[in-house]
Amino acid sequence: MMRIFRHKGYFIGVHIMMVIFLFSTLYAYSPAIRVKVKEIIEPADKVYTIAHRGASGYAPENTLPAFQLAAQMKADSIELDVHLTKDLIPVVIHDETVNRTTDGKGYVKNMTLEQLRQLDAGSWFNQDFPMFARDLYIGVTIPTLDEVFDKLGSDINYVIEIKDPPPKYNIEEILNETIKNHHLEKLVAIHSFSAASLKRFHAINPDIPLYQLVWNDYAATRVTQSYLDTVKTYAVGISPNFQGISAAYVAQVKRAGLKIIPYTVNYQLNMDKAYSWGVDGVHTNYPDRFLEVIAVNRENARW
């Protein structure tokens, strides 16, 4: 009788191992199962599509056409960069100089708004990306933050990047006042590589969510708990470069109670990977692509 039970136990054990092996194999190679497991274990209310500098894969970055196109594509948010002009007006441009994205030369901080308005911020895109060239991009100007808010209003959310300015410019105070003047406090988030700038903004307005931008030189599997604890004192999440994170990194950040929204994810293979890791959103130049990835994954998850 004992021998029968041993054989039965061996039989059951072998089949349990086979089931585990089969499930592990299916999990590794089936997007549907990966997504379903992720949604059961850690359901996400929303995975956000953030148009990086607008729909900048299709239109000149940080211009009104790029932002309007992102809104038409149904992106959840537009991401934009802010610098101050010589006359302390917040304008939307990524670089500290106008050299790369206009037909002019010089530092933004050394130019007045009137001088910046003379520059063509769109023709370069037509030359560099002829497959997406459009006549309406010729002659577009660097917009002010006020103009972006006036044009898009409350129809979309905003993620605004503060660069690394000297405190004397008080860009955080100016930015907060601009947001309040347009009554967009509930639709704006701020991110920056500068922890000091984020802390200054948090002191001015603790109600606007902040994200710490992070750069990792290699795919990090872990981040120190002390760092995450520090970030939690002023921010709701972090935004690392996608190439510098892993599934374990994402899991650790989320266990710490922080959101994680990597940048800049432009290929659908990487978008699918980020989604399966459980990120809260991605920054992308191609918001339509990520929306498609989300739709396909959620369709696959319906059994």
Secondary structure, 3 states (H helix, E strand, C coil): CHHHHHHHHHHHHHHHHHHHHHHHHHHHHCHHHHHHHHHHHCCCCCCEEEEECCCCCCCCCCCHHHHHHHHHCCCCEEEEEEEECCCCCEEECCCCECCCCCCCCCEHHHCCHHHHCCCCCCHHHHHHCHHHCCHHHCCCCCCEHHHHHHHHCCCCEEEEEECCCCHHHCHHHHHHHHHHHCCCHHHEEEEECCHHHHHHHHHHCCCCCEEEEECCCCCCCCCCHHHHHHHCCCCCEEEEEHHHCCHHHHHHHHHCCCEECCECCCCHHHHHHHHHHCCCEEEECCHHHHHHHHHHHHHHCCC
